[in-house]
Amino acid sequence: MSFHRFTLCFAFAASAFIAFTAPFNLPPTMKAGERLAAEIVSPGLDYNDPVALVCPGRDDVRCATIEIQPDMFVDIYWPAREFVEPLPVVLFIANLPRKDYLSKTEKPYRRYVPVISWAADIATRGMIAIVPDFVLPGRDLPIFFEWLEKTGPTLGMDSSKQAYFCTGYSSAILPAMTSWESEKHLRALIGYYTFWRPDQGVKLRPDVAFQLVRVGKGWYITQGDKFMVPLVEKLKAAGNPVEVVDMPNSLPFFDWKQLDTEAAGVLEKTLTFLEKHLK
């Protein structure tokens, strides 16, 4: 085994693992449906017992936890089908240190029930979802991107086609991310209930597609719209492909709390958006 140590998502019986014979060096994997079920019943459920949106075929998505270096983990989700060409990558951006998630929910971000659901749904559409678990995001993300460039191709990843899936506090790390060398591979940016100020210096190339999901109740409108509405117009004027999804009747963190046609429809729009701009 190489320097990078592979660890399983959970210590399930060997019968739960999925064999894979594609031309990539994948670690042993388990079904995302089993991973999701395990987290639903484990302690530390967050955001008032969030519901997981249902996507056909998600249960057969494969996932594994990889330790990039000691105490630096990523969860990776691959499509259930075999593939012979590298696939685009969707990276979940979580800015808070691990200790903050543990203190609030007793789980790291990668073990949140809705995050597992999102990542599995993305993988059903022929993309690879990566959910990091960093001790300090600002320190650890550059190490991750170096690992992605070197090791990603052996795991079936096309590191030249990347999207960032940003939720909540992710905006604080975006200025640095859009100035790193890895930015040249960014094709699309998804913003769920997140915003950033002009003085934070987030810069997107004119060819980077942007989807903003606006939520109509709570603090997001009063705090976020005064920054994001002008930003959307600025991006459009610069030629960026921009899509705005409005949810006027929903609360912040809608996709964590409600299982209805509106929330499911937003996720479908995001999946279609990613397919369009990554493939």
C-alpha positions as CSV (number, residue, x, y, z in Angstrom):
1,M,0.0,0.0,0.0
2,S,1.2,3.5,-0.8
3,F,2.0,6.3,1.7
4,H,-1.7,7.2,1.7
5,R,-3.6,5.1,4.1
6,F,-7.1,4.0,3.1
7,T,-9.8,3.7,5.8
8,L,-13.3,2.4,5.5
9,C,-16.3,4.6,6.1
10,F,-17.5,2.2,8.9
11,A,-16.5,-1.2,10.2
12,F,-19.2,-3.2,8.4
13,A,-19.0,-6.8,7.6
14,A,-17.0,-7.8,4.5
15,S,-20.3,-8.7,2.7
16,A,-21.3,-5.0,2.7
17,F,-18.3,-4.0,0.6
18,I,-18.6,-3.6,-3.2
19,A,-16.1,-5.1,-5.6
20,F,-14.8,-2.9,-8.4
21,T,-12.7,-3.8,-11.4
22,A,-12.3,-0.5,-13.3
23,P,-8.8,0.7,-14.3
24,F,-8.4,2.8,-11.2
25,N,-6.9,2.0,-7.8
26,L,-10.0,2.4,-5.7
27,P,-10.0,1.4,-2.0
28,P,-12.7,-1.0,-0.6
29,T,-16.0,0.8,-0.7
30,M,-19.4,0.4,0.8
31,K,-22.9,1.4,-0.3
32,A,-23.9,5.0,0.4
33,G,-27.3,3.8,1.5
34,E,-25.7,1.8,4.3
35,R,-23.6,4.7,5.2
36,L,-26.6,7.0,5.4
37,A,-28.6,4.5,7.5
38,A,-25.8,4.2,10.0
39,E,-25.6,7.9,10.5
40,I,-29.3,8.4,10.8
41,V,-29.4,6.1,13.9
42,S,-26.1,7.3,15.4
43,P,-25.9,9.9,18.1
44,G,-25.4,13.6,17.2
45,L,-28.2,14.1,14.7
46,D,-28.1,17.7,13.7
47,Y,-30.6,20.5,12.7
48,N,-33.5,18.8,14.4
49,D,-33.4,15.4,12.8
50,P,-32.9,16.5,9.2
51,V,-34.5,14.5,6.4
52,A,-32.6,13.1,3.5
53,L,-33.8,13.7,0.0
54,V,-34.4,10.6,-2.0
55,C,-32.7,10.0,-5.3
56,P,-33.2,6.8,-7.3
57,G,-30.1,4.6,-7.4
58,R,-28.4,6.4,-4.6
59,D,-28.3,3.4,-2.3
60,D,-25.9,1.7,-4.8
61,V,-23.4,4.6,-4.9
62,R,-20.0,3.6,-3.5
63,C,-18.2,5.5,-0.8
64,A,-15.0,5.3,1.2
65,T,-13.0,7.4,3.7
66,I,-9.5,8.2,2.7
67,E,-6.8,9.5,5.1
68,I,-4.8,11.9,3.0
69,Q,-2.2,12.3,5.8
70,P,-2.5,11.7,9.5
71,D,-5.8,13.1,10.8
72,M,-6.8,14.6,7.5
73,F,-9.7,12.8,5.9
74,V,-12.0,13.0,2.9
75,D,-15.1,11.0,2.1
76,I,-15.4,10.1,-1.6
77,Y,-18.5,9.0,-3.5
78,W,-18.3,7.2,-6.8
79,P,-21.1,6.2,-9.2
80,A,-22.4,2.6,-8.8
81,R,-21.6,1.8,-12.4
82,E,-18.1,1.0,-13.7
83,F,-16.4,3.7,-15.7
84,V,-13.2,3.7,-17.7
85,E,-12.6,7.5,-18.1
86,P,-11.9,9.9,-15.2
87,L,-15.0,11.7,-13.9
88,P,-15.5,15.4,-12.9
89,V,-15.1,16.3,-9.3
90,V,-17.5,18.1,-7.0
91,L,-15.8,19.4,-3.8
92,F,-17.8,20.3,-0.8
93,I,-16.5,23.4,0.9
94,A,-16.8,23.6,4.6
95,N,-14.9,26.4,6.3
96,L,-15.3,25.8,10.0
97,P,-12.6,23.9,11.9
98,R,-13.5,20.3,12.8
99,K,-13.8,21.2,16.5
100,D,-16.6,23.6,15.7
101,Y,-18.7,20.9,14.0
102,L,-18.0,18.5,16.8
103,S,-19.0,21.0,19.5
104,K,-22.3,21.8,17.8
105,T,-23.5,18.4,16.4
106,E,-21.1,15.8,17.8
107,K,-20.1,14.9,14.2
108,P,-17.6,16.2,11.6
109,Y,-19.2,17.8,8.5
110,R,-18.6,14.7,6.4
111,R,-20.9,12.7,8.6
112,Y,-23.9,15.1,8.5
113,V,-26.9,13.1,7.2
114,P,-27.9,15.7,4.5
115,V,-24.2,15.9,3.3
116,I,-24.1,12.2,2.7
117,S,-27.4,12.5,0.9
118,W,-26.2,15.3,-1.3
119,A,-22.9,13.6,-2.1
120,A,-24.6,10.3,-3.0
121,D,-27.1,12.1,-5.3
122,I,-24.3,13.9,-7.1
123,A,-22.5,10.5,-7.7
124,T,-25.6,9.0,-9.2
125,R,-25.2,11.6,-12.0
126,G,-21.8,10.4,-13.1
127,M,-19.6,12.7,-11.0
128,I,-17.3,12.1,-8.0
129,A,-18.2,13.9,-4.8
130,I,-15.6,14.7,-2.2
131,V,-16.4,15.8,1.3
132,P,-13.4,17.0,3.3
133,D,-12.9,16.6,7.1
134,F,-10.1,19.1,7.8
135,V,-8.8,20.1,11.2
136,L,-8.1,23.7,9.9
137,P,-9.5,24.3,6.4
138,G,-7.3,27.3,5.6
139,R,-4.2,25.2,6.4
140,D,-5.4,21.9,5.0
141,L,-7.0,22.8,1.7
142,P,-3.7,23.5,-0.1
143,I,-2.5,20.0,1.0
144,F,-5.7,18.5,-0.3
145,F,-5.4,20.1,-3.7
146,E,-1.8,18.8,-4.0
147,W,-3.1,15.4,-3.2
148,L,-5.9,15.7,-5.7
149,E,-3.5,16.6,-8.5
150,K,-1.2,13.7,-7.7
151,T,-3.6,10.9,-6.5
152,G,-7.0,11.9,-7.9
153,P,-6.4,10.3,-11.3
154,T,-5.7,6.9,-9.7
155,L,-9.1,7.2,-8.0
156,G,-10.9,7.9,-11.2
157,M,-11.0,11.7,-10.8
158,D,-10.5,14.3,-13.6
159,S,-9.0,17.1,-11.5
160,S,-9.2,19.4,-14.5
161,K,-13.0,19.5,-14.1
162,Q,-13.9,20.7,-10.7
163,A,-17.0,22.3,-9.0
164,Y,-17.3,23.7,-5.5
165,F,-20.4,23.0,-3.6
166,C,-20.6,25.8,-0.9
167,T,-23.0,25.9,2.0
168,G,-23.3,28.2,5.0
169,Y,-20.0,29.5,6.2
170,S,-18.0,28.5,3.2
171,S,-17.7,32.1,1.9
172,A,-14.9,32.9,4.3
173,I,-12.5,30.5,2.5
174,L,-13.5,31.3,-1.1
175,P,-11.2,34.3,-1.5
176,A,-8.2,32.2,-0.9
177,M,-9.5,29.3,-3.0
178,T,-10.1,31.5,-6.0
179,S,-6.6,32.8,-5.9
180,W,-4.8,29.4,-5.6
181,E,-3.3,27.6,-8.6
182,S,-6.1,25.0,-8.4
183,E,-8.5,27.7,-9.4
184,K,-7.6,27.1,-13.0
185,H,-9.6,23.9,-12.8
186,L,-12.8,25.4,-11.4
187,R,-15.7,25.1,-13.8
188,A,-18.7,25.8,-11.6
189,L,-19.6,27.2,-8.2
190,I,-22.8,26.4,-6.2
191,G,-23.9,28.6,-3.4
192,Y,-26.6,27.3,-1.0
193,Y,-27.6,29.9,1.6
194,T,-24.2,31.6,1.5
195,F,-22.9,35.0,0.6
196,W,-19.8,37.0,0.5
197,R,-19.0,40.7,0.6
198,P,-17.2,42.6,-2.2
199,D,-14.3,43.4,0.1
200,Q,-13.6,39.7,0.6
201,G,-12.1,39.6,-2.9
202,V,-13.7,36.5,-4.4
203,K,-12.8,36.5,-8.1
204,L,-14.3,34.2,-10.7
205,R,-13.1,33.8,-14.3
206,P,-15.7,34.8,-16.8
207,D,-16.1,31.1,-17.8
208,V,-17.0,29.9,-14.3
209,A,-20.7,29.1,-14.0
210,F,-22.4,30.2,-10.8
211,Q,-25.7,28.9,-9.2
212,L,-27.1,30.9,-6.3
213,V,-29.9,29.4,-4.2
214,R,-31.7,32.1,-2.4
215,V,-34.0,31.4,0.6
216,G,-36.9,33.7,1.2
217,K,-37.2,33.6,5.0
218,G,-34.8,34.3,7.8
219,W,-31.6,36.3,8.0
220,Y,-30.3,35.3,4.6
221,I,-32.4,37.9,2.7
222,T,-31.6,40.8,4.9
223,Q,-27.9,40.0,5.2
224,G,-27.1,38.2,2.0
225,D,-29.1,39.9,-0.7
226,K,-27.6,43.3,-0.4
227,F,-24.3,41.7,-1.4
228,M,-25.4,38.9,-3.7
229,V,-28.0,40.7,-5.9
230,P,-25.3,43.2,-7.2
231,L,-22.8,40.4,-7.5
232,V,-25.1,38.3,-9.7
233,E,-25.6,41.3,-12.0
234,K,-21.9,41.9,-12.1
235,L,-21.2,38.3,-13.0
236,K,-23.8,38.3,-15.7
237,A,-22.3,41.5,-17.2
238,A,-18.9,39.8,-17.2
239,G,-20.3,36.9,-19.2
240,N,-20.4,34.2,-16.4
241,P,-23.2,31.7,-16.8
242,V,-25.4,32.5,-13.8
243,E,-28.5,30.7,-12.5
244,V,-30.5,32.0,-9.5
245,V,-33.0,29.6,-7.7
246,D,-35.5,31.3,-5.5
247,M,-37.3,29.6,-2.6
248,P,-39.5,32.4,-1.2
249,N,-41.5,30.1,1.1
250,S,-38.7,28.2,2.8
251,L,-36.5,28.6,5.8
252,P,-32.7,28.7,5.7
253,F,-31.2,25.2,5.6
254,F,-34.3,24.1,3.7
255,D,-32.6,21.0,2.3
256,W,-31.8,19.8,5.8
257,K,-35.3,20.3,7.3
258,Q,-38.0,19.6,4.7
259,L,-38.8,16.8,2.3
260,D,-41.1,18.3,-0.3
261,T,-41.3,18.9,-4.0
262,E,-39.8,22.4,-3.8
263,A,-36.7,21.2,-2.0
264,A,-36.3,18.1,-4.2
265,G,-36.7,20.4,-7.3
266,V,-33.9,22.7,-6.2
267,L,-31.6,19.7,-5.8
268,E,-32.5,18.5,-9.3
269,K,-31.7,21.9,-10.7
270,T,-28.3,21.8,-9.0
271,L,-27.6,18.3,-10.4
272,T,-28.6,19.4,-13.9
273,F,-26.4,22.6,-13.5
274,L,-23.4,20.5,-12.5
275,E,-23.9,18.1,-15.4
276,K,-24.1,20.9,-17.9
277,H,-21.0,22.7,-16.8
278,L,-18.7,19.8,-15.8
279,K,-19.3,17.2,-18.4
